[in-house]
Amino acid sequence: MPWGEAARVVCLEDCGPVRPFPLRLGRRFAPGWWWSATTGRLVHYGSGVMRTQVMLLDHDPSVMAMACRPVELSWKESDGTVVSHAPHLMARLSDGTGLLLDCAGRGAISPRLAHRAGVMAAAARAVGWQYRVATPPEPVVAANLGWLSGYRHPRYRDTVLMERVVRAFARPHPLIEGARALGDSIKVLPVLFHALWTGTLSAPLNEPLHERVTVTAGPGEWASA
């Protein structure tokens, strides 16, 4: 199917991987599955780097759905060679457009990926989508979101308490002070962590989360840190 047609008529976010990730002996991180709070479904990943990017997409309020390797694009190079590439991740954005994403490590990307990235970016632009090669976030950001992701499930949402939470943090307060003002901190803190994950509350994610971290209501400028 032509790429332009596929991008227009196929719900790629509902498609499974076009091919699985191999399980290699000796690798520290094996392929696995991430439960998405955005969709309530499992999303496949092939590496630790990819798992982190899935987590970031799940935390991004502009992402409505995501999928792992749901599409493979093929094209002919100038020498006649046919090349195929399946971007690691695809996300459906709130404006209806899509995002194609490849995951890379902290070092320079390979010439092979750099060339393919250029082709992918052009293909994405042709249909009004975005493409990017994503590198890992700063370790402290990844660690903070990793902690908050443990409270992403809706079971940590307390609708009644949340109204009080928003009022309590209408002005910035240290996390633990707000928790104690709301009641038993053992019961309240999971609700606050869930609110930090969803963006109902915000805190600076570029510094370690601790009990004295400043928290305020709303997504704020820190939400995408």
C-alpha positions as CSV (number, residue, x, y, z in Angstrom):
1,M,0.0,0.0,0.0
2,P,1.4,3.5,-0.8
3,W,2.6,5.3,2.3
4,G,0.3,8.3,1.7
5,E,-2.8,6.1,1.6
6,A,-1.7,4.0,4.6
7,A,-1.1,7.2,6.7
8,R,-4.6,8.4,5.8
9,V,-6.8,5.3,6.1
10,V,-5.0,2.9,8.4
11,C,-5.2,3.2,12.2
12,L,-1.5,2.4,12.7
13,E,-1.8,2.8,16.4
14,D,-4.0,-0.3,16.5
15,C,-1.5,-2.4,14.5
16,G,1.0,-4.9,16.0
17,P,4.7,-4.9,15.2
18,V,5.5,-5.7,11.6
19,R,8.3,-7.9,13.0
20,P,9.3,-8.9,16.5
21,F,12.5,-7.9,18.3
22,P,15.0,-10.7,18.6
23,L,15.9,-12.0,22.0
24,R,19.7,-12.1,22.2
25,L,21.6,-14.0,24.9
26,G,23.8,-11.9,27.1
27,R,21.9,-8.7,26.6
28,R,21.1,-6.9,29.9
29,F,17.7,-5.8,28.8
30,A,15.2,-8.0,26.9
31,P,12.2,-7.1,24.9
32,G,9.1,-6.6,26.9
33,W,5.7,-4.9,27.3
34,W,4.7,-1.5,28.8
35,W,1.1,-1.0,30.1
36,S,0.0,2.3,28.7
37,A,-2.0,4.6,31.0
38,T,-2.9,6.6,27.8
39,T,-4.7,3.7,26.1
40,G,-5.0,0.9,28.7
41,R,-3.2,-1.4,26.4
42,L,0.2,-3.1,26.2
43,V,2.9,-1.6,24.0
44,H,5.8,-3.7,22.9
45,Y,9.4,-2.5,23.2
46,G,12.7,-4.0,22.2
47,S,15.3,-2.4,24.5
48,G,15.7,-0.3,27.5
49,V,16.2,2.8,25.4
50,M,12.9,2.1,23.6
51,R,11.1,1.4,26.9
52,T,12.1,4.9,28.2
53,Q,10.7,6.5,25.0
54,V,7.5,4.6,25.4
55,M,7.3,5.9,29.0
56,L,7.8,9.4,27.7
57,L,5.1,9.1,25.1
58,D,2.8,7.7,27.8
59,H,3.4,10.8,29.9
60,D,3.0,13.2,27.0
61,P,-0.5,14.8,27.1
62,S,-0.4,15.4,23.4
63,V,-0.2,11.6,22.7
64,M,-3.5,9.8,22.3
65,A,-2.2,6.4,21.4
66,M,1.0,4.6,20.5
67,A,2.3,1.5,18.9
68,C,5.5,-0.4,18.3
69,R,6.8,-0.8,14.8
70,P,3.3,-0.8,13.2
71,V,4.6,0.1,9.7
72,E,7.5,-0.5,7.4
73,L,8.4,1.8,4.6
74,S,10.3,0.7,1.5
75,W,12.0,2.8,-1.1
76,K,14.5,2.5,-4.0
77,E,17.9,4.2,-3.6
78,S,19.6,6.0,-6.5
79,D,21.6,2.8,-7.3
80,G,18.4,0.8,-7.6
81,T,18.8,-0.9,-4.2
82,V,15.5,-1.4,-2.3
83,V,15.7,-0.4,1.3
84,S,13.1,-1.0,4.0
85,H,12.8,0.6,7.5
86,A,10.3,0.2,10.3
87,P,10.5,3.1,12.8
88,H,10.6,1.9,16.4
89,L,7.5,3.7,17.5
90,M,4.4,5.5,16.2
91,A,2.2,7.9,18.2
92,R,-1.2,9.4,17.3
93,L,-1.3,13.0,18.4
94,S,-4.2,15.0,19.8
95,D,-4.5,17.0,16.5
96,G,-5.0,13.7,14.6
97,T,-1.6,13.7,13.0
98,G,1.1,11.1,13.7
99,L,4.6,10.9,15.0
100,L,7.2,8.3,13.8
101,L,10.1,7.8,16.2
102,D,13.4,5.9,16.2
103,C,15.2,5.4,19.4
104,A,18.9,6.0,19.7
105,G,21.5,5.9,22.5
106,R,23.5,8.9,23.9
107,G,26.3,8.7,21.3
108,A,26.2,9.9,17.7
109,I,23.8,8.0,15.5
110,S,25.2,5.7,12.9
111,P,25.5,6.9,9.3
112,R,23.0,4.2,8.4
113,L,20.3,5.5,10.7
114,A,21.2,9.1,9.8
115,H,20.5,8.4,6.1
116,R,17.2,6.5,6.9
117,A,16.2,9.3,9.3
118,G,16.3,11.7,6.4
119,V,14.1,9.5,4.3
120,M,11.7,9.0,7.2
121,A,11.5,12.8,7.9
122,A,10.6,13.5,4.3
123,A,8.0,10.8,4.3
124,A,6.5,12.1,7.5
125,R,6.4,15.7,6.2
126,A,4.7,14.5,3.0
127,V,1.6,13.4,5.0
128,G,1.7,16.2,7.6
129,W,3.3,14.0,10.3
130,Q,6.4,14.4,12.3
131,Y,9.5,12.2,12.6
132,R,12.4,12.3,15.0
133,V,15.3,10.3,16.3
134,A,14.9,10.3,20.1
135,T,17.8,10.2,22.4
136,P,17.5,9.3,26.1
137,P,16.4,12.1,28.5
138,E,18.7,13.2,31.3
139,P,19.1,10.4,33.9
140,V,17.4,12.3,36.6
141,V,14.4,13.0,34.4
142,A,14.2,9.3,33.5
143,A,14.5,8.3,37.1
144,N,11.8,10.7,38.2
145,L,9.3,9.6,35.5
146,G,10.2,6.0,36.2
147,W,9.1,6.5,39.8
148,L,6.0,8.4,38.9
149,S,5.1,5.9,36.3
150,G,4.6,3.4,39.1
151,Y,1.5,5.4,40.0
152,R,0.1,5.9,36.5
153,H,-2.7,3.4,36.9
154,P,-6.2,4.9,37.5
155,R,-6.5,3.0,40.7
156,Y,-4.4,5.7,42.3
157,R,-6.9,8.4,41.2
158,D,-9.1,9.7,44.0
159,T,-11.7,12.1,42.5
160,V,-12.9,13.4,45.8
161,L,-9.5,14.0,47.2
162,M,-8.2,15.5,43.9
163,E,-10.4,18.5,44.4
164,R,-8.7,19.2,47.7
165,V,-5.3,18.4,46.2
166,V,-5.7,21.1,43.5
167,R,-6.8,23.6,46.1
168,A,-3.9,22.7,48.5
169,F,-1.3,23.2,45.8
170,A,-2.9,26.2,44.2
171,R,0.2,28.0,45.5
172,P,3.5,26.1,45.4
173,H,4.2,24.0,48.4
174,P,6.7,21.3,49.4
175,L,5.3,17.9,48.6
176,I,5.3,16.6,52.1
177,E,3.7,19.7,53.6
178,G,0.8,19.5,51.2
179,A,0.5,15.7,51.8
180,R,0.3,16.2,55.6
181,A,-2.3,19.0,55.2
182,L,-4.5,16.7,53.2
183,G,-4.5,13.8,55.7
184,D,-2.5,10.6,56.2
185,S,0.5,11.0,54.0
186,I,0.8,7.3,53.5
187,K,-2.6,7.4,51.8
188,V,-2.2,10.8,50.2
189,L,1.2,10.5,48.6
190,P,0.2,7.8,46.0
191,V,-2.6,10.1,44.9
192,L,-0.1,13.0,44.6
193,F,2.3,10.9,42.6
194,H,-0.5,10.0,40.3
195,A,-1.4,13.6,39.9
196,L,2.2,14.4,39.1
197,W,2.2,11.8,36.4
198,T,-1.0,13.0,34.8
199,G,-0.1,16.7,35.0
200,T,-2.8,17.7,37.5
201,L,0.2,18.7,39.6
202,S,3.7,19.6,38.5
203,A,7.2,19.6,40.0
204,P,10.7,20.2,38.5
205,L,11.6,16.9,36.9
206,N,15.2,18.0,36.1
207,E,16.1,17.6,39.8
208,P,15.6,14.6,42.1
209,L,12.1,14.2,43.5
210,H,12.1,14.3,47.3
211,E,9.7,15.2,50.1
212,R,10.6,18.9,50.0
213,V,10.3,19.3,46.3
214,T,8.1,22.2,45.3
215,V,4.8,21.1,43.8
216,T,2.1,23.3,42.3
217,A,-1.3,22.7,40.6
218,G,-1.4,22.4,36.8
219,P,1.1,21.1,34.3
220,G,3.3,24.2,34.6
221,E,6.6,24.7,32.8
222,W,8.1,21.6,34.4
223,A,5.7,19.1,32.9
224,S,7.9,18.4,29.8
225,A,11.2,18.8,31.5
